[in-house]
């Protein structure tokens, strides 16, 4: 599928491929034929993932099929010419999965402080929305972390497994951002296994969060909610004397859960999770970035805006979103928030303001905006909805996002 179709046009394309009449598909998702016709013809914005997921299920396609994910990672000075395929090869290298095969390790394991520094560099790059750079670094970093986990023993072995888990988390985060959801799931699953070998509860909690995000990106919203409940039960006993890092991981788990609950259209659980995260943020006292969580009161506010958007409460999202100061947060969080506010503004026909938000986001993080379905869908919608030629700023943005 090309990237220059709206989500509604992709729905129509897959519906015709399946041979399903409009009235039949509308019935399967509990909507009217008129509603579906308007959605397929871009007179209704399909910008809520819960609705898109119901259409994907009815059409027997993946959520990514309707979102046009993954998108091609551009070659840049940061990425080089070996991008996602190199990381895929590293994740699928069976020789590194288990010592049972008797394949000897090659070379000396990296020193743990050096490994820790290299992992921090990749996770910092993710938060700076430098996905090409992180993708280029991850294959070799993953090989080093695997070698360390197999070579060190005792407490050093536990530390090496914690580093391996965080390397897998970095891979899962980057792959999720560029739409490689199955690879992201593989990385998060392996990361959680390594985290349990480390015995480090903060790292384990961090990997629980990564798995929740992978469930979200594949449309398994109720499974994600269940995992948040199960994981919080595991983490809760140590909350009384929690370190700032542990508290941040715990709170961020509930922020991810609030998005899952919102996409599952469960308002009560969404509010419960947001309150739990808010309590953790209050205990933390201020915005921080322990364990690369960007956790604190502002991130809770960002999720209040995002969950309002998922429920279609766009006026609430606009009012909350425009009052929120996100300037001190890492790039990835700021840009994600700008796209949520842009979606809400667009829903209220405040197109010029929405465009300004997307352009501001693109200036901060062109890679993130290029790969996010919200920005692509907004821009394609503006191009489609313009009589005659779109404005120069919209046309230029569409060209940069490769959606025309």
C-alpha positions as CSV (number, residue, x, y, z in Angstrom):
1,X,0.0,0.0,0.0
2,X,1.2,3.5,-0.8
3,X,1.5,6.1,1.9
4,X,-0.6,8.7,0.2
5,X,-4.0,7.2,1.0
6,X,-6.1,8.3,4.0
7,X,-7.1,5.7,6.5
8,X,-10.6,5.9,5.2
9,X,-9.4,5.2,1.6
10,X,-7.5,2.2,2.9
11,X,-10.6,0.9,4.6
12,X,-12.4,1.2,1.2
13,X,-9.5,-0.5,-0.6
14,X,-9.5,-3.5,1.8
15,X,-13.3,-3.7,1.9
16,X,-13.4,-4.0,-1.9
17,X,-10.6,-6.6,-1.8
18,X,-12.7,-8.6,0.7
19,X,-15.8,-8.2,-1.4
20,X,-17.8,-6.8,1.5
21,X,-20.6,-4.3,0.8
22,X,-20.6,-1.0,2.7
23,X,-23.8,-2.0,4.6
24,X,-22.3,-5.3,5.7
25,X,-19.1,-3.7,7.1
26,X,-21.0,-0.9,8.8
27,X,-23.2,-3.6,10.5
28,X,-20.1,-5.5,11.7
29,X,-18.8,-2.4,13.6
30,X,-22.2,-1.1,14.8
31,X,-22.2,1.9,12.5
32,X,-24.5,3.2,9.7
33,X,-23.8,2.8,6.0
34,X,-23.9,6.6,5.8
35,X,-21.2,6.9,8.4
36,X,-19.0,4.4,6.7
37,X,-19.5,6.1,3.3
38,X,-18.4,9.4,4.8
39,X,-15.4,7.8,6.5
40,X,-14.2,6.2,3.2
41,X,-14.7,9.5,1.4
42,X,-12.8,11.6,3.9
43,X,-15.8,13.5,5.2
44,X,-15.3,12.0,8.7
45,X,-11.8,11.8,10.2
46,X,-10.8,8.4,11.4
47,X,-8.4,9.5,14.1
48,X,-9.5,7.3,17.1
49,X,-7.5,4.0,17.3
50,X,-10.4,2.2,18.9
51,X,-12.6,2.8,15.8
52,X,-9.7,2.0,13.4
53,X,-9.1,-1.2,15.3
54,X,-12.7,-2.3,15.0
55,X,-12.5,-1.7,11.3
56,X,-9.2,-3.7,11.0
57,X,-10.8,-6.6,12.9
58,X,-13.9,-6.6,10.7
59,X,-11.7,-6.6,7.6
60,X,-9.3,-9.2,9.0
61,X,-6.2,-7.0,8.6
62,X,-3.7,-5.6,11.1
63,X,-4.0,-2.2,12.7
64,X,-0.8,-1.4,10.9
65,X,-2.3,-2.2,7.5
66,X,-4.8,0.7,8.0
67,X,-2.2,3.0,9.4
68,X,0.2,2.3,6.6
69,X,2.9,1.1,9.0
70,X,5.8,0.7,8.8
71,X,7.1,3.6,6.9
72,X,10.4,3.6,5.1
73,X,13.3,4.9,7.3
74,X,15.2,7.5,5.3
75,X,18.9,7.2,4.9
76,X,20.6,10.0,6.8
77,X,24.0,10.8,8.2
78,X,22.7,9.5,11.5
79,X,21.3,6.2,10.1
80,X,23.8,5.3,7.4
81,X,22.6,2.8,4.8
82,X,21.8,-0.1,7.1
83,X,18.7,0.6,9.1
84,X,15.8,-1.6,10.2
85,X,17.0,-4.7,8.2
86,X,20.3,-4.8,10.2
87,X,18.4,-4.6,13.5
88,X,16.0,-7.3,12.3
89,X,19.0,-9.6,11.5
90,X,20.4,-8.9,15.0
91,X,17.1,-9.8,16.7
92,X,16.7,-13.0,14.6
93,X,20.2,-14.3,14.9
94,X,19.5,-17.7,16.4
95,X,23.2,-18.2,17.3
96,X,22.9,-15.6,20.0
97,X,19.7,-16.8,21.6
98,X,20.9,-19.7,23.7
99,X,24.1,-21.4,24.9
100,X,22.4,-24.8,24.5
101,X,23.6,-24.9,20.9
102,X,27.2,-25.0,22.0
103,X,28.3,-22.1,19.8
104,X,31.2,-20.5,21.6
105,X,31.2,-16.8,22.3
106,X,33.6,-14.7,20.3
107,X,35.7,-11.9,21.8
108,X,36.0,-10.4,25.2
109,X,32.8,-9.0,26.8
110,X,32.6,-5.2,27.1
111,X,33.3,-3.6,30.4
112,X,30.0,-3.0,32.2
113,X,30.6,0.7,32.7
114,X,31.2,1.1,28.9
115,X,28.2,-1.0,28.1
116,X,26.1,1.1,30.4
117,X,27.3,4.3,28.8
118,X,26.5,3.0,25.3
119,X,23.0,2.0,26.3
120,X,22.4,5.5,27.8
121,X,23.5,7.0,24.5
122,X,20.9,5.0,22.5
123,X,18.1,5.7,25.0
124,X,19.0,9.4,25.0
125,X,18.9,9.3,21.2
126,X,15.4,7.7,21.4
127,X,14.2,10.5,23.6
128,X,15.7,13.0,21.2
129,X,13.7,11.4,18.4
130,X,16.9,10.4,16.6
131,X,15.6,7.0,15.4
132,X,18.1,6.6,12.6
133,X,21.0,7.0,14.9
134,X,19.6,4.6,17.5
135,X,18.8,2.0,14.8
136,X,22.3,2.2,13.5
137,X,23.8,1.7,17.0
138,X,21.5,-1.0,18.2
139,X,22.7,-4.1,16.3
140,X,26.3,-3.9,17.6
141,X,25.1,-2.8,21.1
142,X,22.8,-5.8,21.2
143,X,25.6,-8.2,20.3
144,X,27.8,-6.6,23.1
145,X,25.0,-6.9,25.7
146,X,24.2,-10.5,24.8
147,X,27.9,-11.3,25.1
148,X,28.1,-9.6,28.5
149,X,25.0,-11.5,29.8
150,X,26.5,-14.8,28.7
151,X,30.0,-14.1,30.0
152,X,29.6,-12.5,33.4
153,X,28.4,-14.3,36.5
154,X,27.2,-13.4,40.0
155,X,26.3,-9.8,40.6
156,X,28.1,-8.8,37.5
157,X,25.9,-11.2,35.6
158,X,22.8,-9.7,37.1
159,X,24.0,-6.2,36.1
160,X,24.8,-7.5,32.6
161,X,21.3,-8.9,32.3
162,X,19.8,-5.6,33.4
163,X,21.8,-3.9,30.6
164,X,20.7,-6.4,28.1
165,X,17.0,-5.8,29.1
166,X,17.5,-2.0,28.7
167,X,19.1,-2.6,25.3
168,X,16.1,-4.7,24.2
169,X,13.8,-1.9,25.5
170,X,15.6,0.6,23.4
171,X,15.1,-1.6,20.4
172,X,11.5,-2.1,21.2
173,X,10.9,1.6,21.6
174,X,12.6,2.6,18.3
175,X,11.0,-0.2,16.3
176,X,7.6,0.7,17.7
177,X,8.0,4.3,16.6
178,X,8.8,3.3,13.0
179,X,5.9,0.9,12.8
180,X,7.8,-2.4,13.1
181,X,5.4,-3.7,15.7
182,X,6.2,-7.4,15.4
183,X,9.9,-6.8,15.8
184,X,9.2,-4.5,18.7
185,X,7.2,-7.2,20.4
186,X,10.1,-9.7,20.0
187,X,12.5,-7.2,21.5
188,X,10.2,-6.3,24.4
189,X,9.5,-10.0,25.2
190,X,13.2,-10.9,25.3
191,X,13.9,-7.8,27.3
192,X,11.4,-8.8,29.9
193,X,13.1,-12.3,30.2
194,X,16.5,-10.6,30.7
195,X,15.0,-8.2,33.2
196,X,13.8,-11.1,35.3
197,X,17.2,-12.7,35.2
198,X,18.7,-9.4,36.5
199,X,16.6,-9.5,39.7
200,X,16.3,-5.7,39.3
201,X,12.6,-4.7,40.0
202,X,13.0,-1.2,38.4
203,X,14.3,-2.7,35.2
204,X,11.6,-5.4,35.3
205,X,8.9,-2.7,35.7
206,X,10.4,-0.7,32.8
207,X,10.2,-3.8,30.6
208,X,6.6,-4.4,31.6
209,X,5.9,-0.9,30.3
210,X,7.6,-1.8,27.0
211,X,5.4,-4.9,26.6
212,X,2.3,-2.8,27.3
213,X,3.3,-0.3,24.5
214,X,3.8,-3.3,22.1
215,X,0.3,-4.6,22.9
216,X,-1.0,-1.1,22.3
217,X,0.7,-0.8,18.9
218,X,-0.8,-4.1,17.7
219,X,-4.3,-3.1,18.9
220,X,-4.5,-5.5,21.8
221,X,-5.9,-2.9,24.1
222,X,-7.7,-5.2,26.7
223,X,-4.6,-7.4,27.0
224,X,-2.6,-4.3,27.7
225,X,-5.0,-3.3,30.5
226,X,-4.8,-6.8,32.0
227,X,-1.0,-6.7,31.9
228,X,-1.0,-3.3,33.7
229,X,-3.1,-4.8,36.5
230,X,-0.9,-7.9,36.8
231,X,2.3,-6.0,36.6
232,X,1.2,-3.4,39.2
233,X,0.4,-6.3,41.6
234,X,4.0,-7.5,41.2
235,X,5.5,-4.0,41.7
236,X,3.2,-2.6,44.4
237,X,4.8,-4.4,47.5
238,X,8.0,-2.4,47.1
239,X,6.3,1.0,46.7
240,X,6.5,2.0,50.4
241,X,10.3,2.5,50.2
242,X,10.4,3.1,46.4
243,X,13.4,5.0,44.9
244,X,12.7,7.8,42.5
245,X,13.5,5.4,39.6
246,X,11.1,2.7,40.9
247,X,8.4,5.3,41.5
248,X,8.8,6.7,38.0
249,X,8.6,3.3,36.4
250,X,5.5,2.4,38.4
251,X,3.8,5.7,37.5
252,X,4.7,5.4,33.8
253,X,3.2,1.9,33.7
254,X,-0.2,3.4,34.6
255,X,0.2,6.1,32.0
256,X,0.7,3.4,29.3
257,X,-2.3,1.7,30.9
258,X,-4.4,4.8,30.7
259,X,-3.9,4.9,26.9
260,X,-4.8,1.2,26.7
261,X,-8.0,1.7,28.7
262,X,-9.0,4.7,26.6
263,X,-8.5,2.8,23.4
264,X,-10.6,0.0,24.9
265,X,-13.2,2.7,25.5
266,X,-13.1,2.1,29.3
267,X,-13.5,5.5,30.9
268,X,-13.6,4.3,34.5
269,X,-10.3,2.4,34.2
270,X,-8.7,5.3,32.3
271,X,-9.5,7.7,35.1
272,X,-8.4,5.2,37.8
273,X,-5.0,4.7,36.1
274,X,-4.5,8.4,35.6
275,X,-5.2,9.0,39.3
276,X,-2.7,6.2,40.3
277,X,-0.1,7.9,38.0
278,X,-0.9,11.3,39.5
279,X,-0.4,9.9,43.0
280,X,3.1,8.6,42.0
281,X,3.9,11.9,40.4
282,X,2.9,13.8,43.5
283,X,5.2,11.5,45.6
284,X,8.0,12.1,43.1
285,X,7.4,15.9,43.5
286,X,8.5,17.2,40.2
287,X,9.2,16.3,36.6
288,X,12.2,14.0,36.2
289,X,13.7,11.5,33.7
290,X,14.6,8.6,35.9
291,X,15.0,5.3,33.9
292,X,14.2,7.4,30.8
293,X,10.6,7.7,31.8
294,X,10.1,11.5,31.5
295,X,7.8,11.0,34.4
296,X,6.2,13.6,36.6
297,X,3.1,15.9,36.7
298,X,3.6,17.2,33.2
299,X,3.6,13.7,31.6
300,X,0.5,12.9,33.5
301,X,-1.1,16.0,32.0
302,X,0.1,14.9,28.5
303,X,-1.8,11.6,29.0
304,X,-4.9,13.4,30.1
305,X,-4.9,15.2,26.8
306,X,-4.1,12.1,24.8
307,X,-6.8,10.0,26.5
308,X,-9.4,12.8,26.0
309,X,-8.5,12.6,22.3
310,X,-8.9,8.9,22.2
311,X,-12.4,9.3,23.6
312,X,-13.2,12.0,21.1
313,X,-13.4,14.7,23.7
314,X,-11.6,17.1,21.5
315,X,-12.7,20.3,23.2
316,X,-11.3,18.9,26.5
317,X,-8.1,17.9,24.7
318,X,-7.7,21.5,23.3
319,X,-8.3,23.2,26.6
320,X,-6.0,21.0,28.6
321,X,-3.4,20.7,25.9
322,X,-2.8,24.4,25.2
323,X,-2.4,25.2,28.9
324,X,0.3,22.6,29.4
325,X,3.9,23.7,29.4
326,X,6.0,20.9,28.0
327,X,9.1,22.8,27.1
328,X,11.3,21.1,29.8
329,X,10.5,17.6,28.7
330,X,12.6,15.5,26.3
331,X,11.9,16.0,22.6
332,X,9.9,12.7,22.1
333,X,7.4,13.7,24.8
334,X,7.0,17.3,23.6
335,X,6.4,16.3,20.0
336,X,3.9,13.6,20.9
337,X,2.0,16.2,22.8
338,X,2.0,18.7,19.9
339,X,0.6,16.0,17.6
340,X,-2.2,15.3,20.1
341,X,-3.1,19.0,20.3
342,X,-3.0,19.3,16.5
343,X,-5.4,16.4,16.2
344,X,-7.8,18.1,18.6
345,X,-7.5,21.5,17.0
346,X,-8.1,20.0,13.6
347,X,-11.3,18.3,14.8
348,X,-12.5,21.8,15.8
349,X,-11.8,23.1,12.3
350,X,-8.9,25.2,13.7
351,X,-6.8,24.0,10.8
352,X,-4.2,26.8,10.7
353,X,-3.4,26.3,14.4
354,X,-3.2,22.6,13.9
355,X,-0.8,23.0,11.0
356,X,1.3,25.3,13.2
357,X,1.5,22.6,15.8
358,X,2.6,20.0,13.3
359,X,5.2,22.3,11.8
360,X,6.5,23.1,15.3
361,X,6.7,19.4,16.0
362,X,8.5,18.7,12.7
363,X,11.1,21.4,13.5
364,X,11.9,19.6,16.8
365,X,11.8,16.0,15.5
366,X,11.4,15.5,11.8
367,X,11.9,11.7,12.1
368,X,9.2,11.3,14.7
369,X,6.7,13.4,12.7
370,X,7.6,11.5,9.5
371,X,6.7,8.2,11.2
372,X,3.7,9.0,13.3
373,X,0.3,8.1,11.8
374,X,-1.4,11.2,13.3
375,X,0.8,13.7,11.4
376,X,0.6,11.7,8.2
377,X,-3.2,11.4,8.4
378,X,-3.6,15.1,9.2
379,X,-1.5,16.2,6.3
380,X,-3.1,13.8,3.8
381,X,-6.5,15.0,5.0
382,X,-5.5,18.6,4.4
383,X,-4.3,17.8,0.9
384,X,-7.5,15.8,0.1
385,X,-9.8,18.4,1.6
386,X,-8.5,21.4,-0.3
387,X,-10.3,22.6,-3.4
388,X,-7.7,23.2,-5.9
389,X,-4.1,23.4,-4.9
390,X,-3.2,23.2,-1.1
391,X,-1.2,26.0,0.4
392,X,2.5,26.0,-0.1
393,X,3.2,25.1,3.6
394,X,0.8,22.1,3.4
395,X,2.2,21.0,0.1
396,X,5.8,21.3,1.2
397,X,5.0,19.4,4.5
398,X,3.3,16.6,2.5
399,X,6.4,16.3,0.3
400,X,8.7,16.1,3.3
401,X,6.5,13.4,4.9
402,X,6.5,11.5,1.6
403,X,2.6,11.3,1.6
404,X,2.2,12.8,-1.9
